[in-house]
Amino acid sequence: MSVITPVGIAGLGRYVPERRLTNQDLEKIVDTSDEWIVQRTGIRERRIAAADQVTSSLALAAARAALADANMTGDDIDLVICATVTGDQPFPATSCRIGLDIGAKRAGGFDLAAACSGFVFASQVAAGMIQSGQYKNVLVVGAEILSRILDYTDRNTCVLFGDGAGAVIYTPLARAGRGEFLGGSISMEGGAENILAQPGGGSRHPATAQTVEHRLHYMKMGGTKVFRFAVRVFAELVKNVIDKYGRDQIGVIVPHQVNQRIIEAAMEQLGMPMDFVFSNIDRYGNTSAASVPIALREAFEAGRLQKGKLVVMPAFGAGVTKVVPRRRISDAVGASSTKASLVVKIASSAPRRCASRRAAMFTAYDSVFAPSSSHGARAGVSSAYPRSRVTTRMPRVRATEKSAAGAAVTHAVGVGPCSMPRLRMSLMTASPAPHAAAARATA
């Protein structure tokens, strides 16, 4: 009988762009107000990627931070998984660029598209790879530049989302320093493509002049349906953790930062105070697959991960899909997915060192985003949208680099050691679109 290798977390990283898009900025380009946005979402500002940044740029910064946290180099990584729905391009995979840029010369890689659930799904895939003995050190990155698929005439979506990236390095438990990954499950509730989607660009609605005219290449959302689903799933995921471990074992809940009102409604349904929740949605908005790993790292830095207590991370997304990973962690751990939960037990709370109106709106939009003059507007797309989102520059790749990236996708080799504290993590199941996570730390 084969032996299952215990899995742990060795490093955590995060990155958000410098540019801030505040509610006051949005008041100049869409029919909304700071009061309206805060009352309905809890969001005050979000980060927007620079014109010369692509998704792999954000992912690279988060990955490097996680590598430093784990005292590892890119050459130590066997596999790179990038959870994103806004990759550098439909193909090749954004993970190939990440692997190349961090120096993961012998690693394999692929992308995973599950929207807000992506990071949790990818985490479970990574854990399974390590448990089977196929790989040793796996880098999982959740990264999004959602600002480039947002319709800034639609206040139902443009006020909600932002850009960012978060990363986690999974290793065998013996080399980990943050907790043990115990298990999990993945499920889905199909037939919800009209609730939250980017309709244009796929085989159902391939790119045409008509899809551009009807703005199908931007994100579309059915707000009321999303709200009801998210509240139900959030509460369900957290309740599953409570039933298994007990409410008194929960130290903090680090949820997918979907909407502050959804989080509050779910906590009320659970009969738990908001003091249990770590939230940074007021500063970043919803960053989809990047949401949970960013929040997890920040919760760790803020000292919210109590030694010996569980960290529960529920999340949900489009599709809908759901996942619930459980982890027991010594320092900190996170997960996200359409529906998932992660459990981590904390061992240490201290961070380691290692018309006229329309024309006026368009003008205001351009002044807010200040697009680079080197970017031209795409035919059929209003100039109200920043050039950086219409024509994004892709990094040039030399033939030798392409070869290296290709090799990275097909080869995975064992790697070097990681000098981090030990941790135990466990994974639970979730349902489509949401994911929750909890972690328990070991001394």
N, C-alpha and C positions, 0 to 999 in steps of 0.2 A: 504494500500500500504506500502511495506517495505521501510525503510529508508536506503539509501546508506551511509555507513560510509566514510568520507573523509580520504584519506591516505597520510601519510608523511614519510619522511626519518629521522631517529633518529641518525644514526651513520654510519661512513665510515671507512674502514680499508684496508690495503694492506700489502703484504709480498712478497719479492723476495729472492731467495737463495743467499748465499754469493759468490759461485763460478762464475767467469766470463769466458766466452768463446769468445775470441776476433777474429777479422778477421785474425790477424796474426797467431793465433792458427789454424784456419781452413786452412790456406795456407799450413800447414804441413801435412794435412790429405786428402785433396781433391784438384782437379785442379781448383783453384780459386785464387783471390788476393784481398787485401784490397780495391784497386781501383775499381775492377770489382763489388764487393759487394756494396760499398758505392754509386757508380754511379747508380746502378740499384735498390737499395732498401733504401738507407739512413741509413742502420744498421752498427754499428761499433762493437758492442758486444751484447751478450745475456747472461742471467743467466741460470745455470744448477744445478738441484737439486743434493744434496749429495747422496752417495750410500745408506745411511740409512734413507733417506727421501722418503715418498710416497705422493701421491696427498693430502691425508687427513692431512698430516703434514703441508703442505703449507697452506691449507685451514684453519686449526686450528689457525695458527698464525694470518692470516688476520681476522678471526672471532673474536678472542680475542681483536684485535685492534679496531674493530668496536664496540664491547661491551663496551670497555673502553670509546670510543668516545661518546657513548650513555648513559654512566653512568648506565649500566645494567649488569646483570649477566646471566649466561646460564639458570638459573632457570626461568628467565623472558620470555624465548623464547617458543612460541607455535608450531612453524613449522620451519624446516630446509630444504632448497632447495639447492642442489649443482649442478651447471651447469658445466659439464665436459664431455670430450670424452676420458679422460685418467684416469679414476677412479682407486682406489686401486685394484679392480678386477671387472670383468663383473657384478657379483652380490655376496654378497648383496650390497646395495647402499652405496656409500661413505658417504652420508649424515648421515647414522646411526653412523658411527665412529665419525664424527664431533660432532653430538649431544651428544654422550657419553662423549667425551673429554672436551666439554665446560660445562658439567653438566646440559644439557637440559633434565632433567629426565622425564618431562611430555610432551615432544614435539613429533610431528610426523615428518616424513622426507622422501624425495625421491630425486633421481637424475634426471636431465634433460639434454639430449644429443642433442644439436643443434649447436655444434662446436662454431664458433666465434659469433654466434647469441645467444648462450645459456644464457648468463647473462641477456640480455634484455627480452628474453622469460620468464625466471624465475621471473624477476621483475614484469612482467604483471600478471603472475599467482599469485604471492604474493599479489599484489594490489587487485586482484579480490577476493582472500580469505578474506582479511581484509574488503573490501567494503561490502561483503555479511554478515559480522558479524561472520563468521565461526571461524576466528582466530583474534588475536589482534597483536601480535608481531612476525614478520617473518624474519628470517635470510636468506639472499640470498648470496651464495658464488660462484664466478667464479674461478675455480682452474684447472691448467693444468701442467702436466709434459710431454710436447711434445717431449723432447729430447729422450724419451724411445721408441718412434715410428718413429724416423727419420732414414733414410738411409744415413749414413755419407760417401757414395760414390756418392751420388746424390746431386750435387751442386745446383740444382734447388729448393730443399727443405731444406737441412740441414743448409743453411746460413740464412734462414728466421725466424726460430722459436726458442722460449725460454720458460722457466718455470716461473711460478709465480701464485699469487692468490690475489683476491680482494674481499671485502665483503661489503654489505649494509644491514642495519636493517630497515625494514619498520614497521610502527606502525600507529594507528589512528592519525590523524592530531593533536589532542589535546595533544598527548604525544610526537610528533615529534619535531625536531629542525632544519631541513634543507630545507623543502619545501613541496609542496602539489602535489601528483600524480593525474593528471587530466584525463587520459584516454589513449587508444592505440588500435592497431590492429595488427594482425599477418597474413601473407600470405606467399606463396611459389611459386617457379617456379621449378617443378619437372623434372626428366629426366636428371639431370646433375651429376649423380653419378661418371662419368668419369673425371670430372673437378677437383675435390678435394676430396680424399677419402682414407680410409685405407681398401683396398679390402679384405684382409684375416681375418679369424677368425669368421665370421658370418655364417649364414645359406647358403648364396650363395657360399662362398668359405671357408668351414670349415677347421680347421687346419689339414694339412697333410704334409708329407715330401715334396710334390710338392709345396705347397704354401710357405713353408719355403725356398725351393730352388729358387723359383721365387721371393722371397722377397716381397710377397704380404702383409705381416704383417706390412710393413712400409708405411708411408704416400706417396701418389702419387698425383701429381698436373699437370694440364695443364696450364702453366703460362700465355700464351697469352689470353686464354679465361677468366681466372680469372681476368686479368688486365682490359679487356674491360667491363666485368660485374661489377666489383667493381667501376670503374669510373662512369659508368652510374647510378648505384644505389646510390652511395654517393651523387652525384649531385642532383639526384631526391629527396632524403630524406631532404637535406638541403633546396632545393627550396620549398618543401612543408611547411617547417617551416617559410620561408620568406614570402610565400603567405599568411599565416595565421596571422603572428605577425608583419611582416615588417622587412626589413633588419636592420633598425636603432635600433631595439630592441635586436639584437644579440651582446653579449659581447665577447663570445669566443666559438669556436667549439672544442670539445674534442672527436675526432673520434676513432673508433676501429683502433688500430695501425697495419694496414695491410701491408703497404708499403709506404714509403715517396713519391715515384714517383706517386703512385695512388692518394694519397691525393693531391699532387700538380696539377695533371692533372684535378682532379675534381674541385678544387678551380678555376683553369683557366677557366674551362667550365662555372662555375658560375659567373665569372667576379669579384671574390673577392680576395683580397690580402692574402698571407699566414700569415700575422700578426694576422688574426682571429683565427689561429689554435694553439692548444696546442699539442705538440708531444713529446713523450719520446721513440720512436721506435729506435733511435740511441743507446740507452742504454739497451733495453730489447728485441728488435725484436718483432715478433708477438706472443703474449701469448694466442691467441684464446679467450676463454670465460673469461679469467682474464684480458684481455686488457683494456676494458673500465673502470672497477672499479679501476684498478691500476692508470690509467691516470687521472681519476676524482679526486681521493684523492690527487695525486701529483699536479694537477692544483689548487686545493683548498689551499694546503700548499704553493704554489708558488705565491698566491695572484692574480691568473688570473681570478677568478670568481668575476666579478664586481657587486657591489650592484645595484639592480634594473634592471640588464640586463639578457638576456637569455643565458643559456649554452646549446649548441646544440651538441648532441652526436650521430653521424651516425655510423653504423656498418653493417657488412655483413659476410656471412660464407658459409659452404658447404651445398649442398642439391639440389637446393639452397632455402633458406628461408629468410623471411624478416619481420621485426617488427618495428613499429615506436611509442614509448611511448613519451608522453609529460608530463613535470613536471614544476611546478613553485616552486622554492626553495629559502629558506632564507639564506642558507649557501652554499650547494653544492649537486649535485646529478649526477648519471651516469647511463648509460644503454648500453647493447650491444646485438647483435643477428645477424642472417644471414642478415636480413635487418630490421633496426629499427631506430627510432630517439627519443630522449628524450629531453624535454624542461624543464629547471629549471630556476627560477628567484632567484637571489642571494640577501640575506638580509644582510649578513656579510661576509667580505672577510678575516677576521683573523681566523687562526686555533684556535680551542678550546683547553684548556689545558687537561679539563677532559681527382803379379810376383815379380822381385826384387823391381821394383818400387812399386808394390802393397804391398809387404812385408814391404817395408820402410814406406809406408803410414800407414799400420796397426800399426807399431811400434810407429810412431809419434802420432797416435790416442790414443794409450794406455798411452803414456807419458803425453798427454794433460789431459785425464780424470782420470788417476791414479786410476783405479778401485780397490776396496778392494779385497785382496787375498781370502777372504771368499766366493766370488761369482765365480761360475764356469760357463764356456761357455755352452750354450744350444746346443745340437746335431743339426748339420745342419746350425748353425749360425756362421759366421766368427768371429774370435777372435778380429777383428778390432772394434767390438762394445763393449762398456764398460759392464762389468759383471753386473753393477748396473742396466742396462737397460734390461738385458737378464733374470736375475733371481732376482727379487725384493723381499725383505723380507716383509712379512705382519705382522703387529702387532698381537701378540697373544691375544686372547679374552677368558677369563674364562667364564664358563657356566653362572655364575651370571651376567656377563657383557653382554653376548648375550641376556639374558632375558631382561635386562634393555634396550638394543638397540632395541629389538623387541617391547617393550612397547612404546618406543619413536616413533616408526613408526605408532602406532595405536592410541595413545592418544595425545590430544592437550588441554591444559588448559590455562585459562586466566593468565595474569602475572602482575608483578609489574610496578610501574611508571617509567617514564623517564624524567629527568630534563634537557631538551634541549630547545633551542630557537624554536619558531614556524616557519614552512615553508610551502609553497604551491607548489605542483608539478603537472605537467600535462603530459599526455602520448599521443603520436600520433601513426599512423600506419606505417608499413613498408612493404617491400616485401621480399621474401626468401633471405637468405644469407646475406643481409645487415641490419643494424639497425642504427637508428640515434636517438639522444636524445637531448632535449633542456630543459633548466630549467630556471625558472624565480623566483627571490627571493622576499619575502615580508618583509617589515620592521618589 
